[in-house]
Protein backbone atom coordinates (compact mmCIF):
# COMPACT_ATOMS: atom_id res chain seq x y z
CA UNK A 1 0.00 0.00 0.00
CA UNK A 2 1.16 3.41 -0.88
CA UNK A 3 1.02 6.16 1.78
CA UNK A 4 -0.87 9.23 0.72
CA UNK A 5 -0.03 12.70 1.79
CA UNK A 6 -2.66 14.55 3.72
CA UNK A 7 -3.01 18.22 3.17
CA UNK A 8 -3.67 20.21 6.32
CA UNK A 9 -7.24 21.37 6.64
CA UNK A 10 -8.00 25.01 7.08
CA UNK A 11 -9.85 25.88 10.27
CA UNK A 12 -13.54 26.39 9.79
CA UNK A 13 -14.79 29.95 9.85
CA UNK A 14 -16.51 31.01 13.04
CA UNK A 15 -20.18 31.81 12.94
CA UNK A 16 -20.93 35.54 12.96
CA UNK A 17 -21.50 37.10 16.35
CA UNK A 18 -25.09 37.28 17.52
CA UNK A 19 -26.79 40.60 16.85
CA UNK A 20 -27.46 42.88 19.81
CA UNK A 21 -30.82 42.54 21.62
CA UNK A 22 -33.82 43.12 19.37
CA UNK A 23 -31.44 43.27 16.39
CA UNK A 24 -30.73 46.92 17.02
CA UNK A 25 -27.34 48.56 16.90
CA UNK A 26 -25.80 49.40 20.26
CA UNK A 27 -25.98 53.13 19.48
CA UNK A 28 -29.74 53.05 18.87
CA UNK A 29 -31.41 56.21 20.22
CA UNK A 30 -34.31 54.13 21.56
CA UNK A 31 -31.92 52.14 23.76
CA UNK A 32 -30.49 55.41 25.06
CA UNK A 33 -33.96 56.68 25.96
CA UNK A 34 -34.89 53.42 27.71
CA UNK A 35 -31.64 53.52 29.67
CA UNK A 36 -32.34 57.10 30.79
CA UNK A 37 -35.94 56.24 31.71
CA UNK A 38 -34.69 53.18 33.62
CA UNK A 39 -32.39 55.39 35.69
CA UNK A 40 -35.13 57.96 36.37
CA UNK A 41 -37.55 55.26 37.51
CA UNK A 42 -34.95 53.79 39.87
CA UNK A 43 -34.28 57.26 41.31
CA UNK A 44 -37.99 57.98 41.75
CA UNK A 45 -38.98 54.67 43.31
CA UNK A 46 -36.20 52.89 45.21
CA UNK A 47 -36.67 49.13 45.12
CA UNK A 48 -38.67 49.13 41.88
CA UNK A 49 -38.18 45.88 39.96
CA UNK A 50 -37.72 45.52 36.24
CA UNK A 51 -38.74 42.37 34.42
CA UNK A 52 -39.27 41.42 30.79
CA UNK A 53 -42.71 40.24 29.76
CA UNK A 54 -44.65 39.44 26.62
CA UNK A 55 -41.81 37.83 24.66
CA UNK A 56 -42.69 36.84 21.09
CA UNK A 57 -40.84 36.10 17.83
CA UNK A 58 -41.06 39.73 16.70
CA UNK A 59 -39.74 40.90 20.09
CA UNK A 60 -37.65 38.07 21.57
CA UNK A 61 -36.34 40.24 24.43
CA UNK A 62 -39.84 41.13 25.59
CA UNK A 63 -41.09 44.42 26.99
CA UNK A 64 -39.44 46.01 30.03
CA UNK A 65 -41.96 46.27 32.87
CA UNK A 66 -41.30 48.27 36.03
CA UNK A 67 -43.23 47.12 39.09
CA UNK A 68 -43.65 48.14 42.70
CA UNK A 69 -46.81 46.71 44.24
CA UNK A 70 -48.15 46.32 40.70
CA UNK A 71 -47.20 47.60 37.27
CA UNK A 72 -45.90 51.16 37.34
CA UNK A 73 -45.19 51.40 33.61
CA UNK A 74 -43.91 49.54 30.58
CA UNK A 75 -41.44 50.63 27.91
CA UNK A 76 -41.95 49.59 24.31
CA UNK A 77 -39.78 50.56 21.38
CA UNK A 78 -41.15 51.28 17.94
CA UNK A 79 -39.47 52.43 14.77
CA UNK A 80 -40.24 56.11 15.45
CA UNK A 81 -40.75 56.30 19.22
CA UNK A 82 -40.41 54.87 22.68
CA UNK A 83 -43.81 54.38 24.34
CA UNK A 84 -44.02 54.45 28.13
CA UNK A 85 -47.42 53.12 29.18
CA UNK A 86 -48.69 53.67 32.71
CA UNK A 87 -51.06 50.88 33.70
CA UNK A 88 -53.28 53.18 35.79
CA UNK A 89 -52.36 56.42 34.06
CA UNK A 90 -55.92 57.74 33.83
CA UNK A 91 -55.97 57.90 37.64
CA UNK A 92 -52.70 59.82 37.93
CA UNK A 93 -52.27 63.59 38.21
CA UNK A 94 -50.39 64.77 35.10
CA UNK A 95 -49.84 68.42 35.95
CA UNK A 96 -47.03 68.81 33.40
CA UNK A 97 -49.05 67.25 30.57
CA UNK A 98 -46.59 64.44 29.88
CA UNK A 99 -49.26 62.01 28.67
CA UNK A 100 -49.58 62.42 24.92
CA UNK A 101 -50.88 59.02 23.82
CA UNK A 102 -53.69 56.60 24.70
CA UNK A 103 -55.66 59.54 26.05
CA UNK A 104 -59.08 58.07 25.23
CA UNK A 105 -58.74 54.97 27.41
CA UNK A 106 -60.42 54.53 30.76
CA UNK A 107 -57.36 53.14 32.55
CA UNK A 108 -54.05 53.47 30.72
CA UNK A 109 -52.15 56.54 29.56
CA UNK A 110 -48.88 56.70 27.64
CA UNK A 111 -45.98 58.99 26.85
CA UNK A 112 -44.53 58.75 23.35
CA UNK A 113 -40.94 59.98 23.07
CA UNK A 114 -39.54 60.61 19.60
CA UNK A 115 -35.87 60.78 18.64
CA UNK A 116 -34.29 63.97 19.96
CA UNK A 117 -37.24 64.79 22.22
CA UNK A 118 -36.32 65.86 25.75
CA UNK A 119 -37.84 64.26 28.82
CA UNK A 120 -39.12 66.53 31.58
CA UNK A 121 -37.25 64.50 34.20
CA UNK A 122 -38.72 66.19 37.27
CA UNK A 123 -42.31 65.73 36.06
CA UNK A 124 -41.61 62.17 34.88
CA UNK A 125 -40.24 61.15 38.28
CA UNK A 126 -43.27 62.70 39.98
CA UNK A 127 -45.55 60.66 37.69
CA UNK A 128 -43.63 57.45 38.47
CA UNK A 129 -43.83 58.13 42.22
CA UNK A 130 -47.58 58.76 41.91
CA UNK A 131 -48.04 55.47 40.01
CA UNK A 132 -46.18 53.52 42.70
CA UNK A 133 -48.20 55.27 45.44
CA UNK A 134 -51.44 54.38 43.66
CA UNK A 135 -50.33 50.73 43.61
CA UNK A 136 -49.68 50.84 47.36
CA UNK A 137 -53.10 52.36 47.99
CA UNK A 138 -55.02 49.63 46.17
CA UNK A 139 -57.36 47.57 48.36
C-alpha positions in Angstrom: 0.0 0.0 0.0 1.2 3.4 -0.9 1.0 6.2 1.8 -0.9 9.2 0.7 0.0 12.7 1.8 -2.7 14.5 3.7 -3.0 18.2 3.2 -3.7 20.2 6.3 -7.2 21.4 6.6 -8.0 25.0 7.1 -9.9 25.9 10.3 -13.5 26.4 9.8 -14.8 30.0 9.8 -16.5 31.0 13.0 -20.2 31.8 12.9 -20.9 35.5 13.0 -21.5 37.1 16.4 -25.1 37.3 17.5 -26.8 40.6 16.9 -27.5 42.9 19.8 -30.8 42.5 21.6 -33.8 43.1 19.4 -31.4 43.3 16.4 -30.7 46.9 17.0 -27.3 48.6 16.9 -25.8 49.4 20.3 -26.0 53.1 19.5 -29.7 53.1 18.9 -31.4 56.2 20.2 -34.3 54.1 21.6 -31.9 52.1 23.8 -30.5 55.4 25.1 -34.0 56.7 26.0 -34.9 53.4 27.7 -31.6 53.5 29.7 -32.3 57.1 30.8 -35.9 56.2 31.7 -34.7 53.2 33.6 -32.4 55.4 35.7 -35.1 58.0 36.4 -37.6 55.3 37.5 -34.9 53.8 39.9 -34.3 57.3 41.3 -38.0 58.0 41.7 -39.0 54.7 43.3 -36.2 52.9 45.2 -36.7 49.1 45.1 -38.7 49.1 41.9 -38.2 45.9 40.0 -37.7 45.5 36.2 -38.7 42.4 34.4 -39.3 41.4 30.8 -42.7 40.2 29.8 -44.6 39.4 26.6 -41.8 37.8 24.7 -42.7 36.8 21.1 -40.8 36.1 17.8 -41.1 39.7 16.7 -39.7 40.9 20.1 -37.7 38.1 21.6 -36.3 40.2 24.4 -39.8 41.1 25.6 -41.1 44.4 27.0 -39.4 46.0 30.0 -42.0 46.3 32.9 -41.3 48.3 36.0 -43.2 47.1 39.1 -43.7 48.1 42.7 -46.8 46.7 44.2 -48.2 46.3 40.7 -47.2 47.6 37.3 -45.9 51.2 37.3 -45.2 51.4 33.6 -43.9 49.5 30.6 -41.4 50.6 27.9 -42.0 49.6 24.3 -39.8 50.6 21.4 -41.2 51.3 17.9 -39.5 52.4 14.8 -40.2 56.1 15.4 -40.7 56.3 19.2 -40.4 54.9 22.7 -43.8 54.4 24.3 -44.0 54.4 28.1 -47.4 53.1 29.2 -48.7 53.7 32.7 -51.1 50.9 33.7 -53.3 53.2 35.8 -52.4 56.4 34.1 -55.9 57.7 33.8 -56.0 57.9 37.6 -52.7 59.8 37.9 -52.3 63.6 38.2 -50.4 64.8 35.1 -49.8 68.4 35.9 -47.0 68.8 33.4 -49.0 67.3 30.6 -46.6 64.4 29.9 -49.3 62.0 28.7 -49.6 62.4 24.9 -50.9 59.0 23.8 -53.7 56.6 24.7 -55.7 59.5 26.1 -59.1 58.1 25.2 -58.7 55.0 27.4 -60.4 54.5 30.8 -57.4 53.1 32.5 -54.1 53.5 30.7 -52.1 56.5 29.6 -48.9 56.7 27.6 -46.0 59.0 26.8 -44.5 58.8 23.3 -40.9 60.0 23.1 -39.5 60.6 19.6 -35.9 60.8 18.6 -34.3 64.0 20.0 -37.2 64.8 22.2 -36.3 65.9 25.7 -37.8 64.3 28.8 -39.1 66.5 31.6 -37.3 64.5 34.2 -38.7 66.2 37.3 -42.3 65.7 36.1 -41.6 62.2 34.9 -40.2 61.2 38.3 -43.3 62.7 40.0 -45.5 60.7 37.7 -43.6 57.5 38.5 -43.8 58.1 42.2 -47.6 58.8 41.9 -48.0 55.5 40.0 -46.2 53.5 42.7 -48.2 55.3 45.4 -51.4 54.4 43.7 -50.3 50.7 43.6 -49.7 50.8 47.4 -53.1 52.4 48.0 -55.0 49.6 46.2 -57.4 47.6 48.4 
